[in-house]
Amino acid sequence: MFSLLNIRVGFYLAVRQLRRSSRWTTSLIIFVMLLTFLNLVVVTGILVGIVEGITDQFRIQQVGDVMISPLATKDFIENSAQVLSFIKTLPSVERVAARYTAGGSLEANYLTRSGDEKPNKTGISLVGIDPAEENGFSGIASLVSEGRYFEAGDYDAVILGPQLIDRYSFGEMPGLVPLKEVYPGTKVRLTLGGNTREVVVAGILEVPANSPLAMLVFMPEAEVRELIGRTDYNQMAILLAEGADPVAFRDLLLRSGIGAHAKVQTFEESIPNGIAEVKDTFAMIGNAISSVGLVVAAITIFIVIFINALTRRKFIGILKGIGISGEAIEFSYIFQSLFYAVIGAGLGLLILYGFLVPYIGANPIELPISNAILVAPAPDTAFRIALLVFTTIIAGYIPARMIVRKNTLDSILGRN
């Protein structure tokens, strides 16, 4: 019978048995629970963190908290000079990176190419930037691995994303033929619209292949204005002060009338739609892998409780014989299972939030596609703890129930 008395007796029996059990056995079971908890949280968290790393790259390196871009019917932001001046007056704005963008081509080794040789040429997206403002926004200067960043007085200089260079690229893809034998100081031919100019490679970036900067060519904005023949920007990436609400800021810009001249989007609205789908897919994969560990933990608890109850079968029979109800005995094993799960999950929480999350956040895992972080939101972690505890309790109850249901006299005499 389910009663408070049975629960209290079951708790007493559980504590008594845990005190008398082997410390090594108890420690081993708790360690299994700890590993199961970390498997449930960390595997999924790292897989989701890979996609989170990609989205962080878009936010930090390109989009910011709010992005202003041309309307669908335009190639540039109308009245961009006035728009930029207005944005800089707003107190919640920390940084603004205004950019020119244009499609063109880049050719290398054109001076040494023979007449019938295929040109070493590739299509590019050229980005005109204010070097100081862009570095303050994205920290691009720190990403230059070969050569140097733009300096005052630079003219006809470009910085290339690594996927445009053959020794860093994944290889030829449609529309992309990596440039060969290109190093800092190499002269390349830039073609933009009807204009062609010989420029020098000042530096080459070092970023993951999925970084938004990996396939771009950067050039000081004054020269890009000359090449494209206009002064209106194509992009304005806005980084807000800490604590500012991007949605509220977007609405403020729309109310100010900027929405009539440009598209205003928050970071979440501006990132590619496929990223959210990839994030959900990785989460499903992580959950599938973690479920294997959960099953292993459940089987471990089942075996431990079953063997424990089986070896104590005579003792269980005596307890029933002196009037202790079977439900109280079952509760004792449930409390033991709960102890293992709670202690294991508690240690896991300390390791997770006391070490893993802050450490990996400060030192992301460097992978070819992104710098992965560990994503472990508290609601998801709480759900996984509940799942672990529930599974463990069921795994402890079933074998206890199997033994307790045996005939009392048979249990005392050791008969099957």
C-alpha positions as CSV (number, residue, x, y, z in Angstrom):
1,M,0.0,0.0,0.0
2,F,1.3,3.4,-0.9
3,S,1.6,5.3,2.3
4,L,3.8,7.8,4.1
5,L,4.8,5.1,6.6
6,N,6.0,2.8,3.7
7,I,8.0,5.7,2.3
8,R,9.6,6.5,5.7
9,V,10.5,2.9,6.3
10,G,11.8,2.5,2.8
11,F,14.0,5.6,3.3
12,Y,15.3,4.2,6.5
13,L,16.2,0.8,4.9
14,A,17.8,2.6,2.0
15,V,20.1,4.7,4.2
16,R,21.0,1.7,6.3
17,Q,21.9,-0.4,3.2
18,L,23.9,2.4,1.6
19,R,25.9,2.9,4.8
20,R,26.8,-0.8,4.8
21,S,27.5,-1.1,1.1
22,S,30.9,-1.2,-0.4
23,R,32.3,2.3,-1.0
24,W,34.0,1.1,-4.2
25,T,30.7,-0.2,-5.6
26,T,28.8,2.9,-4.6
27,S,31.5,5.2,-6.1
28,L,31.6,3.1,-9.4
29,I,27.8,3.4,-9.8
30,I,27.9,7.2,-9.1
31,F,30.7,7.5,-11.6
32,V,28.5,5.7,-14.2
33,M,25.7,8.2,-13.5
34,L,28.1,11.1,-13.8
35,L,29.4,9.9,-17.2
36,T,25.8,9.3,-18.3
37,F,24.8,12.8,-17.3
38,L,27.7,14.4,-19.1
39,N,27.0,12.2,-22.2
40,L,23.4,13.4,-22.2
41,V,24.4,17.1,-22.0
42,V,27.8,17.5,-23.5
43,V,27.4,15.4,-26.7
44,T,24.3,17.3,-27.7
45,G,25.8,20.6,-26.4
46,I,28.9,20.3,-28.5
47,L,27.0,19.3,-31.7
48,V,24.6,22.2,-31.3
49,G,27.7,24.4,-30.3
50,I,29.2,23.7,-33.7
51,V,26.2,25.5,-35.4
52,E,26.2,28.1,-32.6
53,G,29.8,28.8,-33.4
54,I,28.9,29.4,-37.0
55,T,26.1,31.8,-36.1
56,D,28.4,33.6,-33.6
57,Q,30.9,34.1,-36.4
58,F,28.1,35.7,-38.5
59,R,27.2,38.0,-35.7
60,I,30.7,39.0,-34.6
61,Q,32.3,39.1,-38.0
62,Q,29.6,40.3,-40.3
63,V,26.1,41.0,-39.1
64,G,26.2,42.4,-35.6
65,D,23.0,42.7,-33.6
66,V,21.1,44.6,-36.4
67,M,21.8,44.6,-40.1
68,I,20.7,47.3,-42.6
69,S,20.7,46.2,-46.3
70,P,19.2,47.4,-49.5
71,L,15.5,46.9,-50.4
72,A,14.8,44.0,-52.7
73,T,14.3,46.5,-55.6
74,K,17.6,48.4,-55.0
75,D,21.4,47.6,-55.1
76,F,22.3,50.0,-52.3
77,I,20.9,51.8,-49.2
78,E,19.3,55.0,-50.2
79,N,20.4,58.1,-48.3
80,S,23.0,56.0,-46.6
81,A,25.2,58.9,-45.4
82,Q,22.2,60.4,-43.5
83,V,21.2,57.0,-42.2
84,L,24.7,56.3,-40.9
85,S,24.9,59.7,-39.3
86,F,21.5,59.1,-37.5
87,I,22.5,55.7,-36.3
88,K,25.8,57.0,-34.8
89,T,23.8,59.4,-32.6
90,L,21.8,56.7,-30.9
91,P,23.1,55.9,-27.4
92,S,22.6,52.1,-27.6
93,V,24.9,51.8,-30.5
94,E,28.4,50.6,-29.7
95,R,29.9,50.1,-33.2
96,V,28.8,50.5,-36.8
97,A,30.5,49.0,-39.8
98,A,29.4,50.5,-43.1
99,R,30.5,48.6,-46.2
100,Y,30.4,48.7,-50.0
101,T,29.9,45.3,-51.7
102,A,30.3,44.4,-55.3
103,G,30.8,41.3,-57.4
104,G,33.9,41.0,-59.6
105,S,36.9,38.7,-60.4
106,L,40.5,38.3,-59.3
107,E,43.2,36.9,-61.5
108,A,46.7,35.7,-60.5
109,N,49.8,34.8,-62.5
110,Y,48.6,36.8,-65.5
111,L,52.1,38.1,-66.2
112,T,53.6,34.6,-66.6
113,R,50.6,32.8,-68.3
114,S,51.1,31.6,-71.8
115,G,48.6,32.4,-74.5
116,D,46.8,29.0,-74.5
117,E,46.9,28.5,-70.7
118,K,43.7,28.8,-68.8
119,P,43.6,32.0,-66.7
120,N,44.1,31.5,-62.9
121,K,40.9,33.5,-62.3
122,T,38.0,33.4,-59.9
123,G,34.8,35.2,-59.1
124,I,34.8,37.3,-55.9
125,S,32.7,39.4,-53.6
126,L,34.6,42.6,-53.0
127,V,34.0,44.5,-49.7
128,G,35.0,48.1,-49.3
129,I,35.6,49.0,-45.6
130,D,36.9,51.7,-43.4
131,P,39.9,49.8,-42.0
132,A,39.7,51.3,-38.5
133,E,35.9,51.0,-38.1
134,E,35.8,47.4,-39.5
135,N,38.6,46.3,-37.2
136,G,36.8,47.8,-34.2
137,F,33.6,46.0,-35.2
138,S,34.9,42.5,-36.1
139,G,38.6,42.5,-35.0
140,I,39.6,41.6,-38.5
141,A,43.2,42.7,-38.0
142,S,43.8,39.9,-35.5
143,L,42.6,37.4,-38.1
144,V,45.4,38.2,-40.6
145,S,47.7,35.2,-40.5
146,E,50.0,36.1,-43.5
147,G,51.1,39.6,-44.3
148,R,49.5,42.5,-42.5
149,Y,46.3,44.5,-42.1
150,F,45.7,47.8,-43.9
151,E,47.9,50.7,-42.9
152,A,47.4,54.4,-43.4
153,G,48.2,55.4,-46.9
154,D,47.6,51.9,-48.4
155,Y,46.6,52.1,-52.0
156,D,45.7,49.3,-54.4
157,A,46.0,46.8,-51.5
158,V,43.6,43.9,-50.8
159,I,43.2,41.3,-48.0
160,L,41.9,37.9,-49.1
161,G,39.8,35.3,-47.4
162,P,41.6,31.9,-47.2
163,Q,39.2,30.0,-49.4
164,L,40.3,32.0,-52.3
165,I,43.9,30.6,-52.0
166,D,44.6,27.1,-53.2
167,R,46.7,26.0,-50.2
168,Y,43.8,26.8,-47.8
169,S,40.8,26.0,-50.0
170,F,38.8,22.7,-50.2
171,G,39.5,22.7,-53.9
172,E,37.7,23.9,-57.0
173,M,33.9,24.4,-56.7
174,P,31.4,25.9,-59.1
175,G,32.2,29.6,-59.4
176,L,35.4,29.2,-57.3
177,V,38.8,28.4,-58.7
178,P,41.4,28.9,-55.9
179,L,44.3,31.2,-56.8
180,K,47.7,29.5,-57.1
181,E,51.0,30.9,-55.9
182,V,49.5,33.9,-54.2
183,Y,51.3,35.3,-51.1
184,P,51.5,38.7,-49.3
185,G,53.1,41.0,-51.8
186,T,51.8,39.2,-54.9
187,K,50.2,41.3,-57.5
188,V,46.8,40.3,-58.7
189,R,44.4,41.7,-61.3
190,L,41.1,43.0,-59.9
191,T,38.1,43.4,-62.3
192,L,35.0,45.2,-61.2
193,G,32.3,46.1,-63.7
194,G,34.2,47.6,-66.6
195,N,37.2,48.6,-64.5
196,T,40.4,46.6,-64.1
197,R,43.1,47.4,-61.6
198,E,46.4,45.8,-60.5
199,V,46.4,45.4,-56.8
200,V,48.8,43.9,-54.2
201,V,47.9,41.3,-51.7
202,A,48.6,42.9,-48.3
203,G,47.4,39.9,-46.1
204,I,45.5,36.7,-46.0
205,L,43.0,35.9,-43.3
206,E,42.9,32.8,-41.1
207,V,39.3,31.9,-40.4
208,P,37.3,28.6,-40.5
209,A,35.9,27.6,-43.9
210,N,32.3,28.5,-42.8
211,S,33.3,31.9,-41.7
212,P,31.5,34.7,-43.6
213,L,34.9,36.2,-44.2
214,A,36.4,33.1,-45.8
215,M,35.6,33.9,-49.4
216,L,35.7,37.7,-49.3
217,V,38.2,40.3,-50.7
218,F,38.6,43.4,-48.6
219,M,39.7,46.8,-49.9
220,P,39.8,50.3,-48.4
221,E,36.4,52.0,-49.1
222,A,37.8,55.0,-50.9
223,E,39.1,52.9,-53.7
224,V,36.0,50.8,-54.0
225,R,33.9,54.0,-54.4
226,E,36.1,54.9,-57.3
227,L,35.6,51.5,-58.9
228,I,31.8,51.3,-58.5
229,G,31.2,55.0,-59.1
230,R,28.8,55.7,-56.2
231,T,28.9,56.7,-52.6
232,D,25.9,54.9,-51.1
233,Y,26.7,51.8,-48.9
234,N,25.3,48.3,-49.4
235,Q,25.6,47.1,-45.7
236,M,25.5,48.6,-42.3
237,A,26.2,46.2,-39.5
238,I,25.3,47.5,-36.0
239,L,26.7,46.2,-32.8
240,L,24.7,47.3,-29.8
241,A,25.8,48.0,-26.2
242,E,25.5,45.2,-23.8
243,G,21.9,44.7,-22.6
244,A,20.3,46.6,-25.5
245,D,17.4,44.8,-27.1
246,P,18.0,44.2,-30.9
247,V,14.2,43.9,-31.6
248,A,13.4,47.2,-29.9
249,F,16.3,48.9,-31.7
250,R,15.1,47.5,-35.0
251,D,11.6,48.9,-34.3
252,L,13.1,52.2,-33.4
253,L,14.8,52.4,-36.8
254,L,11.7,51.4,-38.6
255,R,9.7,54.1,-36.8
256,S,12.3,56.7,-37.8
257,G,11.6,56.0,-41.4
258,I,14.7,54.1,-42.4
259,G,12.5,51.2,-43.4
260,A,11.4,53.2,-46.4
261,H,14.9,53.3,-47.8
262,A,16.4,50.0,-46.6
263,K,15.7,46.6,-45.1
264,V,16.2,46.5,-41.3
265,Q,16.7,43.1,-39.6
266,T,17.9,41.7,-36.3
267,F,20.7,39.1,-36.3
268,E,18.3,36.2,-36.1
269,E,16.3,37.5,-39.1
270,S,19.4,38.0,-41.2
271,I,21.2,34.7,-40.8
272,P,20.6,32.0,-43.5
273,N,17.5,29.9,-42.9
274,G,19.4,26.6,-43.3
275,I,21.5,27.3,-40.2
276,A,18.4,26.8,-37.9
277,E,17.6,23.5,-39.7
278,V,21.2,22.3,-39.3
279,K,21.1,23.2,-35.6
280,D,17.9,21.1,-35.1
281,T,19.5,18.2,-37.0
282,F,22.6,18.2,-34.9
283,A,20.5,18.3,-31.8
284,M,18.6,15.2,-32.9
285,I,21.8,13.4,-33.7
286,G,23.2,14.4,-30.2
287,N,20.0,13.1,-28.5
288,A,20.2,9.8,-30.4
289,I,23.8,9.3,-29.3
290,S,23.1,10.3,-25.8
291,S,20.1,8.0,-25.5
292,V,22.5,5.0,-25.9
293,G,24.3,6.2,-22.8
294,L,21.0,6.5,-21.0
295,V,20.1,2.9,-21.9
296,V,23.5,1.7,-20.7
297,A,23.0,3.5,-17.3
298,A,19.6,2.0,-16.9
299,I,20.9,-1.5,-17.6
300,T,23.7,-0.9,-15.1
301,I,21.3,0.2,-12.4
302,F,19.0,-2.7,-13.2
303,I,21.8,-5.3,-12.9
304,V,23.2,-3.7,-9.7
305,I,19.8,-3.6,-7.9
306,F,18.8,-7.0,-9.2
307,I,22.0,-8.7,-7.9
308,N,21.8,-6.7,-4.7
309,A,18.2,-7.8,-4.1
310,L,18.9,-11.3,-5.1
311,T,21.8,-11.7,-2.7
312,R,19.7,-10.2,0.0
313,R,16.7,-12.3,-0.8
314,K,16.7,-14.1,2.6
315,F,17.0,-10.8,4.4
316,I,14.1,-9.4,2.3
317,G,12.0,-12.5,3.3
318,I,12.8,-11.9,7.0
319,L,11.8,-8.3,6.7
320,K,8.5,-9.3,5.2
321,G,8.1,-12.0,7.8
322,I,8.4,-9.5,10.7
323,G,5.8,-7.2,9.2
324,I,7.7,-4.9,6.8
325,S,5.5,-4.4,3.8
326,G,6.8,-5.2,0.3
327,E,6.1,-1.7,-0.8
328,A,8.4,-0.3,1.8
329,I,11.2,-2.6,0.6
330,E,10.6,-1.6,-3.0
331,F,10.8,2.1,-1.9
332,S,14.1,1.3,-0.3
333,Y,15.6,0.3,-3.6
334,I,13.9,3.2,-5.4
335,F,15.6,5.6,-2.9
336,Q,18.9,3.8,-3.5
337,S,18.5,4.4,-7.3
338,L,17.5,8.0,-6.7
339,F,20.6,8.5,-4.5
340,Y,22.9,7.2,-7.3
341,A,21.2,9.4,-10.0
342,V,21.0,12.6,-7.9
343,I,24.6,12.4,-6.7
344,G,25.9,11.6,-10.2
345,A,23.8,14.4,-11.7
346,G,24.9,16.8,-9.0
347,L,28.6,16.1,-9.6
348,G,27.9,16.5,-13.3
349,L,26.3,19.9,-12.8
350,L,29.4,21.1,-10.9
351,I,31.7,19.9,-13.7
352,L,29.4,21.2,-16.4
353,Y,28.8,24.8,-15.2
354,G,31.8,25.1,-12.9
355,F,34.4,24.1,-15.5
356,L,33.3,22.8,-19.0
357,V,30.9,25.6,-20.1
358,P,33.1,28.6,-19.0
359,Y,36.3,26.9,-20.1
360,I,35.1,25.9,-23.6
361,G,33.3,29.3,-23.9
362,A,36.7,31.0,-23.3
363,N,38.6,28.5,-25.4
364,P,36.3,27.3,-28.2
365,I,37.1,23.9,-29.8
366,E,38.7,24.7,-33.1
367,L,37.1,22.6,-35.9
368,P,37.5,22.9,-39.7
369,I,33.9,24.3,-40.0
370,S,33.7,26.5,-36.9
371,N,35.0,27.2,-33.4
372,A,32.5,25.1,-31.4
373,I,31.3,26.0,-28.0
374,L,29.3,24.0,-25.4
375,V,25.6,24.9,-25.4
376,A,23.9,23.8,-22.2
377,P,20.8,26.0,-21.5
378,A,19.5,25.4,-18.0
379,P,15.9,24.3,-19.0
380,D,17.4,21.6,-21.3
381,T,19.8,20.4,-18.6
382,A,17.0,20.2,-16.1
383,F,15.0,18.1,-18.5
384,R,17.9,15.7,-19.0
385,I,18.4,15.4,-15.2
386,A,14.7,14.6,-14.8
387,L,15.0,12.0,-17.6
388,L,18.1,10.4,-16.0
389,V,16.4,10.3,-12.6
390,F,13.2,8.8,-13.9
391,T,15.0,6.2,-16.0
392,T,17.2,5.3,-13.0
393,I,14.2,4.9,-10.6
394,I,12.4,2.7,-13.1
395,A,15.5,0.6,-13.6
396,G,15.8,0.2,-9.8
397,Y,12.2,-0.5,-9.1
398,I,11.7,-3.4,-11.6
399,P,14.3,-5.8,-10.2
400,A,13.3,-4.9,-6.6
401,R,9.7,-5.7,-7.5
402,M,10.7,-9.0,-9.1
403,I,12.4,-10.2,-5.9
404,V,9.9,-8.8,-3.4
405,R,7.0,-10.5,-5.1
406,K,8.6,-13.9,-4.3
407,N,6.9,-16.0,-1.6
408,T,8.1,-14.9,1.8
409,L,8.8,-18.5,3.1
410,D,10.6,-19.4,-0.1
411,S,12.8,-16.3,0.2
412,I,13.7,-17.1,3.8
413,L,14.5,-20.7,3.0
414,G,16.3,-19.8,-0.3
415,R,14.0,-21.9,-2.4
416,N,13.3,-21.0,-6.1
